[in-house]
């Protein structure tokens, strides 16, 4: 078992996005594959948090950060859901709770809500079962400072050869 290269790729920059990186390539663990696919398709079309696009993340209110956490959790089918790759070899867990997401939210980040939304939308289009680098759309978020130190990611079994 190895630590997630995805989590280390973003480090403290955006810990809540680090858990999102695999969200759209697997299946939600406690739903049927078809229901999980439908949930991810619905979540992918929801590309806005409803927060003004030009607002900086470091200027968001606690309520707005909560809305962003809820929006990310939707990508997993809800808080505490696990995403598994089709072959079952890798799994990631979304934010365990709104409170944990808020605790690790990047409060020292000058990126805008629009940049955050574009990054999350780009992540949702990737197959994170085979890609481990954040997309270029997330570059504006790389230098953000997180909230409290995130809980280390769960170890994953990447299968033979990793």
C-alpha positions as CSV (number, residue, x, y, z in Angstrom):
1,X,0.0,0.0,0.0
2,X,1.2,3.5,-0.8
3,X,0.1,7.0,0.1
4,X,-2.0,8.8,-2.5
5,X,0.2,10.6,-5.0
6,X,-2.8,12.8,-5.6
7,X,-2.8,14.0,-2.0
8,X,0.9,14.8,-2.1
9,X,0.6,16.6,-5.5
10,X,-1.6,19.3,-3.9
11,X,-0.1,19.1,-0.4
12,X,-1.6,21.8,1.8
13,X,-2.6,24.0,-1.2
14,X,-6.2,22.7,-1.4
15,X,-6.7,19.8,0.9
16,X,-10.4,19.6,0.2
17,X,-9.6,19.3,-3.5
18,X,-7.0,16.6,-2.8
19,X,-9.8,14.3,-1.8
20,X,-11.9,15.2,-4.9
21,X,-9.3,14.3,-7.5
22,X,-10.6,10.8,-8.1
23,X,-14.3,11.7,-7.8
24,X,-15.4,11.1,-11.3
25,X,-13.7,8.0,-12.4
26,X,-15.1,5.4,-10.1
27,X,-18.3,4.3,-8.4
28,X,-19.9,5.4,-5.2
29,X,-19.4,2.5,-2.9
30,X,-22.9,2.1,-1.4
31,X,-24.9,2.6,-4.6
32,X,-25.3,0.5,-7.7
33,X,-22.9,1.4,-10.5
34,X,-25.8,2.8,-12.6
35,X,-27.0,5.0,-9.8
36,X,-23.5,6.2,-9.1
37,X,-22.9,7.0,-12.8
38,X,-26.2,9.0,-12.9
39,X,-25.2,10.9,-9.7
40,X,-21.8,11.8,-11.1
41,X,-23.4,13.0,-14.4
42,X,-25.8,15.2,-12.5
43,X,-22.9,16.6,-10.3
44,X,-20.8,17.3,-13.4
45,X,-23.5,19.5,-14.9
46,X,-23.7,21.6,-11.7
47,X,-20.6,23.8,-12.5
48,X,-21.3,26.7,-10.1
49,X,-21.5,27.1,-6.4
50,X,-23.8,30.1,-6.8
51,X,-21.2,32.3,-5.1
52,X,-20.1,35.4,-7.0
53,X,-17.4,34.3,-9.5
54,X,-15.1,37.2,-8.8
55,X,-15.1,36.8,-5.0
56,X,-11.7,35.7,-3.6
57,X,-11.6,32.5,-1.6
58,X,-10.0,34.3,1.3
59,X,-12.9,36.7,1.3
60,X,-15.6,34.1,1.5
61,X,-17.9,33.7,4.6
62,X,-18.2,30.6,6.6
63,X,-21.6,30.0,5.0
64,X,-20.1,30.4,1.5
65,X,-17.3,28.0,2.3
66,X,-19.9,25.5,3.6
67,X,-21.7,25.8,0.3
68,X,-18.5,25.1,-1.6
69,X,-17.9,22.1,0.7
70,X,-21.4,20.8,0.0
71,X,-20.8,21.3,-3.8
72,X,-17.6,19.3,-3.6
73,X,-19.3,16.5,-1.6
74,X,-22.0,16.3,-4.3
75,X,-19.2,15.2,-6.7
76,X,-18.9,12.1,-4.4
77,X,-22.6,11.5,-4.0
78,X,-22.5,13.0,-0.5
79,X,-20.2,13.3,2.5
80,X,-18.3,10.3,3.6
81,X,-18.8,8.4,0.3
82,X,-16.0,6.3,-1.2
83,X,-15.1,6.4,-4.9
84,X,-13.6,3.2,-6.4
85,X,-12.0,2.8,-9.8
86,X,-13.7,0.4,-12.1
87,X,-11.1,-2.3,-11.5
88,X,-11.4,-1.8,-7.7
89,X,-7.7,-1.3,-7.3
90,X,-7.8,2.3,-6.0
91,X,-10.3,4.1,-3.8
92,X,-10.5,7.6,-2.4
93,X,-12.9,9.0,0.1
94,X,-14.6,12.4,-0.2
95,X,-14.9,14.8,2.6
96,X,-16.1,12.8,5.7
97,X,-18.2,15.7,6.9
98,X,-19.0,19.3,6.3
99,X,-17.1,20.2,9.5
100,X,-13.9,18.4,8.4
101,X,-14.1,20.1,5.0
102,X,-14.6,23.5,6.6
103,X,-11.7,22.8,9.1
104,X,-9.3,22.2,6.2
105,X,-10.7,24.8,3.7
106,X,-8.0,27.0,2.2
107,X,-8.7,30.3,4.0
108,X,-5.4,31.9,2.9
109,X,-6.1,31.8,-0.8
110,X,-6.3,34.8,-3.2
111,X,-7.8,32.7,-6.0
112,X,-11.3,33.5,-7.0
113,X,-14.4,31.4,-6.7
114,X,-14.4,31.2,-10.6
115,X,-10.9,29.7,-10.5
116,X,-12.0,27.2,-7.9
117,X,-15.1,26.2,-9.9
118,X,-13.0,25.9,-13.1
119,X,-10.5,23.7,-11.3
120,X,-13.2,21.4,-9.8
121,X,-15.0,21.2,-13.2
122,X,-11.7,20.2,-14.9
123,X,-11.0,17.6,-12.2
124,X,-14.5,16.2,-12.7
125,X,-13.8,15.5,-16.4
126,X,-10.6,13.5,-15.7
127,X,-10.1,9.8,-15.2
128,X,-8.2,10.0,-11.8
129,X,-7.8,6.2,-11.8
130,X,-5.0,6.7,-14.4
131,X,-4.1,10.4,-14.1
132,X,-2.4,11.6,-10.9
133,X,-1.5,15.3,-11.7
134,X,-3.9,18.1,-11.1
135,X,-5.0,19.7,-14.4
136,X,-3.6,23.0,-15.5
137,X,-6.9,24.7,-14.7
138,X,-5.9,24.2,-11.0
139,X,-2.6,26.2,-11.3
140,X,-4.2,29.3,-9.7
141,X,-4.9,27.3,-6.6
142,X,-1.5,25.6,-6.1
143,X,0.0,28.4,-3.9
144,X,-3.1,28.6,-1.7
145,X,-2.6,28.1,2.0
146,X,-5.0,25.6,3.6
147,X,-6.8,25.8,6.9
148,X,-5.7,23.3,9.5
149,X,-3.4,20.5,8.5
150,X,-5.6,18.0,6.6
151,X,-6.0,14.5,7.9
152,X,-3.6,12.3,5.9
153,X,-5.2,10.5,3.0
154,X,-6.2,6.9,3.5
155,X,-3.5,4.5,2.1
156,X,-4.5,3.1,-1.3
157,X,-3.5,-0.1,-3.0
158,X,-2.6,1.0,-6.6
159,X,-2.1,-2.6,-7.6
160,X,1.0,-4.4,-9.0
161,X,3.8,-2.2,-10.3
162,X,3.1,0.9,-8.2
